[in-house]
Amino acid sequence: MRSEVTTQPGLPEAKKLVRRTDEVEDMSGLRKRWIALLGIGTISLSLLFVWGFLHLILALIFPRSVVVH
């Protein structure tokens, strides 16, 4: 089986114009901030899920002890 290699005209010049977001000036703390916010949100949602799951289990085990709001 033969494979063909095609080259696009102007592709090397276009690659020179593209920069990664890490290389952009004034973006040093932005990535760290997003990672921290994502971690805080994930932990908060996880704790909320655990609290709801435990509440459900306790409601199934002790149905008369649950206070209905």
Buried (B, 14 or more C-beta within 10 A) or exposed (E): EEEEEEEEEEEEEEEEEEEEEEEEEEEEEEEEEEEEEEEEEEEEEEEEEEEEEEEEEEEEEEEEEEEEE
